[in-house]
Amino acid sequence: MNQARVQAMKKLIAGNWKMNGNGDTAEAFDNDMEEVLNKYSHVEWLICPPFPYIASLSNLQRGAQDCSAYDRGAYTGEVSAAMLADMGCTYCIVGHSERRTLHMEDNKLVRNKVKQLLSHNIRPIICVGETLEEREAGQAYEVVSRQILESLSDNITSENAVLAYEPVWAIGTGKAATLCDVTKMHGMIRDLLKSSLATAAKMRILYGGSVKPSNAAELLNADNVDGALIGSASLLHEDFIAIGKAVEI
Ligand code: 13P
């Protein structure tokens, strides 16, 4: 079996530091993880720090939180997929709800970012998820399936990309989705991938939204939950490690 496939079968424990930390905290975190990475290699570990601190990670796998939809040129403030590849990034988050809301990012833009990343062999972590209003209106599945179908590019496979289901109402609220909500949505996403995107039928589906050590075992060992995208609990290495350790071997 090739390396990409072996890796894609492990659960992905990914930290999204958002706009937190500094060079010293990033380096200390990376040092504290060194032993853990060898000891708990039944999961795949990843940290996505702010751009300036990506290079502070030398033990941990490097990821980014966003990238440009363009190749190069007059795009002040943007960072291209080629530059991320140059920095040693293997993954990049795209379409996070904070970017969809605060920066008006839509599915078309996310899809263009996905294309850029794939052309530089970086795996996109494509975030999808409904708002509370959409859930209460009974539209959660419709919203999520549209985001998936419109954000994924044609050359997606089970190995070269990852999906992250992050219900907006569970992000940063301390209130994770229930096990029932998560397994239901992940099951529906799996069925959608099988029926509409056969090459990506086995793509990993992460759950994100208030994942913490106390709920990690329940969420991470559920059907069709192939890892977690963790915000605030990824800032403390003890919590991040405890979440990864909760994955059953
Ligand atoms: P929290 O884990 O802080 O809820 O954040 C989740 C998230 O947005 C990860 O991308």
Residues whose N, C-alpha, C, O or C-beta is under 5 A from the ligand:
A	BS01	13P	N16 A170 I171 G172 T173 G208 G209 S210 V211 L229 I230 G231 S232 A233
